């Protein structure tokens, strides 16, 4: 009996070694849901790289993380309401910051549905149509794909430290992030909906991940 158990253990060990070799030689493919041009499924912390190779062009499908400057709520927002955000991290092309952190992004509430007695789920659809890079305005077409929660400027100041706090906040560097915004889910067409039968609330400082629907040609900085 002991011999049989020993033999079974050897076989199992060999099988595990074989599996490890297979995974090493054939690593799993990247999930198709992994965000493009960002730091992945978590909130932004480091500069991102442009996915396209055409010089000074931000391609279709590129994702960027922006921080809302004002709160938005499906209970109080109105269709066609304008709002502003700032880019959370540098968008790099090689060693060049094509879109620096802190660049202003402007958007519009393209539709809003407050939570009601029948349909208890509040919804907001955000579209982004303009960005200001190094003082120059560019048209853009982008929709929300994910929403993240931020600890807010007070918490971020503690994270980056007193000496660099002012520059970090002005530049758009983010600290104290808490991951995906609880109670919010983003569907097709950039619709941000509440998941708990109430209005969707996006606080000032929330990070919205946006995906470009058209390319942007960014002029070289003079």
C-alpha positions in Angstrom: 0.0 0.0 0.0 2.8 2.4 0.9 4.5 1.6 -2.4 1.4 2.5 -4.3 1.0 5.8 -2.5 4.6 6.7 -3.2 4.2 5.9 -6.9 1.0 8.0 -7.1 2.9 10.9 -5.5 5.7 10.6 -8.0 3.2 10.7 -10.9 1.4 13.7 -9.5 4.8 15.6 -9.0 5.8 14.8 -12.6 2.4 16.1 -13.9 2.9 19.4 -12.0 6.4 19.8 -13.4 5.0 19.2 -16.9 2.3 21.8 -16.3 4.8 24.4 -15.2 7.0 23.8 -18.2 4.0 24.1 -20.5 2.9 27.5 -18.9 6.5 28.7 -19.1 6.8 27.9 -22.8 3.3 29.0 -23.6 2.3 31.9 -21.3 -1.4 32.7 -21.2 -2.5 35.3 -23.7 -3.5 38.8 -22.5 -7.1 39.1 -21.7 -9.0 40.9 -24.5 -10.7 43.0 -21.7 -7.3 44.4 -20.6 -7.6 48.2 -21.1 -5.4 49.6 -23.9 -2.9 52.3 -23.2 -3.5 52.5 -19.4 -2.1 50.8 -16.3 -4.5 47.9 -16.7 -7.7 47.2 -14.8 -6.6 49.2 -11.8 -6.6 53.0 -11.4 -3.8 55.1 -12.9 -0.4 55.4 -11.1 2.2 55.6 -13.8 2.6 57.2 -17.3 0.9 55.3 -20.1 2.2 54.7 -23.6 0.4 55.5 -26.9 -0.5 52.2 -28.6 -0.1 53.5 -32.1 3.2 54.0 -34.0 2.2 57.0 -36.1 4.1 60.1 -34.9 2.1 62.5 -32.7 -1.1 60.6 -33.3 -3.3 59.2 -30.5 -5.1 56.3 -32.2 -8.7 55.0 -32.2 -9.2 52.7 -29.2 -6.6 54.5 -27.0 -7.7 54.8 -23.4 -6.9 57.6 -21.1 -7.7 58.2 -17.4 -9.2 61.6 -16.5 -10.2 63.1 -13.2 -13.5 64.9 -12.8 -13.2 68.5 -11.5 -16.8 68.6 -10.3 -19.3 66.1 -9.0 -21.9 64.7 -11.4 -25.2 63.1 -10.3 -28.1 61.6 -12.3 -30.4 63.3 -9.8 -29.3 66.8 -10.6 -27.5 66.7 -14.0 -29.2 67.9 -17.2 -28.7 66.8 -20.8 -26.2 68.9 -22.6 -24.6 70.0 -19.3 -20.9 70.7 -19.7 -18.2 69.5 -17.4 -14.4 69.4 -17.1 -11.8 66.8 -16.2 -8.0 66.6 -16.2 -5.7 63.8 -17.5 -4.5 61.8 -14.6 -1.1 60.6 -15.9 1.2 61.4 -18.8 0.3 59.8 -22.1 3.7 59.1 -23.6 5.0 58.3 -27.1 8.5 57.0 -26.5 10.2 59.6 -24.3 7.8 62.4 -25.3 4.8 63.3 -23.2 2.3 63.6 -26.0 -0.5 64.5 -23.6 0.9 65.7 -20.2 -0.8 64.9 -16.9 -3.1 67.8 -15.9 -4.3 68.5 -19.5 -7.9 69.8 -19.5 -10.5 67.5 -21.0 -14.0 68.9 -21.6 -17.1 66.8 -21.9 -20.9 66.9 -22.0 -23.7 64.9 -20.3 -25.3 63.5 -23.5 -28.1 61.8 -21.6 -29.4 61.5 -18.0 -32.0 59.3 -16.4 -32.7 60.0 -12.7 -33.7 57.1 -10.5 -37.5 56.9 -10.3 -40.3 54.9 -8.7 -40.6 52.5 -11.6 -37.0 52.5 -13.0 -35.0 52.8 -9.8 -31.6 52.9 -11.5 -30.0 56.3 -12.3 -27.9 56.6 -15.4 -25.5 59.2 -16.9 -23.9 59.1 -20.3 -20.7 61.1 -20.6 -19.1 62.1 -23.9 -15.8 63.8 -24.2 -15.3 66.2 -27.1 -12.3 68.5 -26.4 -8.9 68.4 -24.9 -6.4 71.2 -24.3 -2.7 70.1 -24.7 0.1 72.6 -24.0 -2.4 75.5 -24.5 -3.8 74.2 -27.8 -7.4 72.9 -28.2 -8.1 69.7 -30.1 -11.4 68.0 -30.9 -11.8 64.5 -29.6 -14.5 61.8 -29.5 -14.4 59.6 -26.5 -16.8 57.7 -24.2 -16.4 56.3 -20.7 -15.4 52.7 -20.2 -14.6 52.5 -16.4 -14.9 54.6 -13.3 -12.5 54.6 -10.3 -12.7 56.2 -6.9 -10.1 58.6 -5.6 -9.3 59.4 -2.0 -9.6 63.1 -2.9 -7.0 65.9 -2.8 -6.6 65.8 1.0 -5.7 62.1 0.9 -3.6 62.5 -2.2 -1.6 65.3 -0.6 -0.7 62.9 2.2 0.3 60.3 -0.3 2.6 62.4 -2.4 4.2 64.2 0.5 4.2 67.8 1.6 7.2 68.9 -0.4 5.8 67.8 -3.8 2.1 68.0 -3.0 1.3 71.3 -4.8 3.2 70.4 -8.0 1.7 66.9 -8.0 -1.9 68.1 -7.7 -1.4 70.8 -10.3 0.2 68.2 -12.7 -2.6 65.8 -12.2 -0.5 63.0 -10.4 -2.9 60.8 -8.5 -2.4 59.2 -5.1 -4.7 57.6 -2.6 -6.7 55.7 -5.2 -9.2 53.1 -4.0 -10.0 51.1 -7.1 -13.3 50.7 -9.0 -16.1 53.0 -7.9 -18.5 51.0 -5.8 -22.1 51.2 -7.0 -21.3 52.1 -10.6 -21.1 50.1 -13.7 -20.3 51.3 -17.3 -22.2 49.8 -20.1 -22.1 50.1 -23.9 -22.2 53.7 -25.3 -20.5 55.1 -22.2 -23.7 54.7 -20.0 -22.7 54.9 -16.3 -25.4 53.3 -14.2 -26.0 52.7 -10.5 -26.0 49.1 -9.4 -27.9 49.5 -6.1 -31.2 50.9 -7.2 -30.4 54.6 -6.8 -29.0 57.6 -8.5 -25.4 57.4 -9.9 -23.1 59.7 -8.0 -19.7 60.6 -9.4 -17.8 62.7 -6.9 -15.3 65.4 -7.8 -11.9 63.6 -8.1 -13.4 60.4 -9.5 -11.3 58.9 -12.3 -13.1 58.1 -15.5 -11.4 55.9 -18.1 -12.3 57.0 -21.6 -11.7 55.4 -25.0 -11.2 57.4 -28.2 -13.6 56.8 -31.1 -11.5 58.8 -33.5 -7.8 59.5 -33.8 -6.2 62.8 -32.6 -3.3 64.5 -34.2 -1.3 66.4 -31.6 1.1 69.1 -32.7 4.7 68.9 -31.6 5.3 71.2 -28.7 7.1 74.4 -29.8 
